[in-house]
Amino acid sequence: MRIFTEQVLKRFAEKHPDALVPLQVWVSVVRGGRWSCFADIRRDFNSVDAVGGQRYVFNIKGNTYRIVAVVKFTIGFVYIRFVGTHQEYDKIDCLTI
């Protein structure tokens, strides 16, 4: 899979250094993924949630942080729409970001 807006992860890790390694692992797994459906994502990330609108929520570092990404299975793209703390995540609407 190809990741778009990966730069946002790098900027986030600068502010939250403890997230750096878990984010690097996430990027590595996503890049190596061959996803064609939600079950494929679930195989690689057992705590991922589908929230609608082609959006998926990934728990990072034991649910300390979250990533919301749009996954386009047919073209193999993952668009990062949000990365933040769990508290920040609670303030957003996943379907409108």
C-alpha positions as CSV (number, residue, x, y, z in Angstrom):
1,M,0.0,0.0,0.0
2,R,1.1,3.6,-0.6
3,I,0.8,6.1,2.1
4,F,-0.1,9.7,1.4
5,T,0.5,12.6,3.7
6,E,3.1,10.6,5.7
7,Q,4.8,13.9,6.6
8,V,2.1,14.5,9.1
9,L,3.3,11.4,11.0
10,K,6.9,12.7,11.1
11,R,5.7,16.1,12.5
12,F,3.5,14.3,15.1
13,A,6.5,12.2,16.2
14,E,8.5,15.3,16.7
15,K,6.0,16.6,19.3
16,H,5.4,13.1,20.7
17,P,8.8,11.3,20.7
18,D,7.3,8.2,22.3
19,A,5.1,7.7,19.3
20,L,8.1,7.5,16.8
21,V,8.8,3.8,16.9
22,P,5.1,2.7,17.0
23,L,4.5,5.0,14.0
24,Q,7.5,3.6,12.1
25,V,6.1,0.1,12.7
26,W,2.7,1.2,11.5
27,V,4.2,2.7,8.3
28,S,6.3,-0.5,7.7
29,V,3.3,-2.8,8.1
30,V,1.1,-0.6,5.8
31,R,3.7,-0.4,3.1
32,G,4.0,-4.1,3.1
33,G,0.3,-4.7,3.1
34,R,-1.7,-6.0,0.2
35,W,-5.1,-5.1,1.3
36,S,-8.2,-5.7,-0.8
37,C,-10.8,-5.6,2.0
38,F,-11.3,-4.8,5.7
39,A,-10.4,-8.4,6.6
40,D,-6.9,-7.9,5.1
41,I,-6.4,-4.8,7.3
42,R,-7.7,-6.7,10.4
43,R,-5.2,-9.4,9.6
44,D,-2.3,-6.9,10.0
45,F,-3.9,-4.7,12.7
46,N,-6.3,-6.7,15.0
47,S,-7.5,-3.5,16.8
48,V,-8.5,-1.5,13.7
49,D,-12.0,-0.2,13.4
50,A,-14.0,0.6,10.3
51,V,-16.0,3.8,10.9
52,G,-17.6,4.2,7.5
53,G,-16.8,6.4,4.5
54,Q,-13.8,4.2,3.7
55,R,-12.3,5.4,7.0
56,Y,-10.4,3.2,9.5
57,V,-9.2,4.0,13.0
58,F,-5.8,2.5,14.0
59,N,-4.7,2.4,17.6
60,I,-1.1,3.3,18.1
61,K,1.1,2.6,21.1
62,G,-1.6,0.7,23.0
63,N,-4.4,3.2,22.2
64,T,-2.4,6.2,23.4
65,Y,-2.5,7.6,19.9
66,R,-4.8,7.1,16.9
67,I,-4.7,7.4,13.2
68,V,-7.7,7.9,11.0
69,A,-7.0,6.9,7.4
70,V,-9.0,6.6,4.2
71,V,-8.2,3.3,2.5
72,K,-8.7,3.0,-1.2
73,F,-8.4,-0.7,-1.8
74,T,-8.8,-0.6,-5.6
75,I,-5.8,1.7,-6.1
76,G,-3.8,0.7,-3.0
77,F,-3.7,4.1,-1.3
78,V,-3.9,5.0,2.4
79,Y,-4.6,8.6,3.0
80,I,-3.9,9.8,6.6
81,R,-6.7,12.1,7.6
82,F,-5.8,12.4,11.3
83,V,-3.1,11.5,13.8
84,G,-3.4,12.5,17.4
85,T,-3.9,11.6,21.0
86,H,-6.9,9.6,22.1
87,Q,-8.2,12.7,23.8
88,E,-7.9,14.7,20.5
89,Y,-9.5,11.8,18.6
90,D,-12.6,12.0,21.0
91,K,-13.2,15.6,19.8
92,I,-13.3,14.9,16.0
93,D,-15.9,13.4,13.7
94,C,-14.1,10.7,11.6
95,L,-16.6,11.1,8.8
96,T,-15.9,14.8,8.2
97,I,-12.2,15.0,8.4
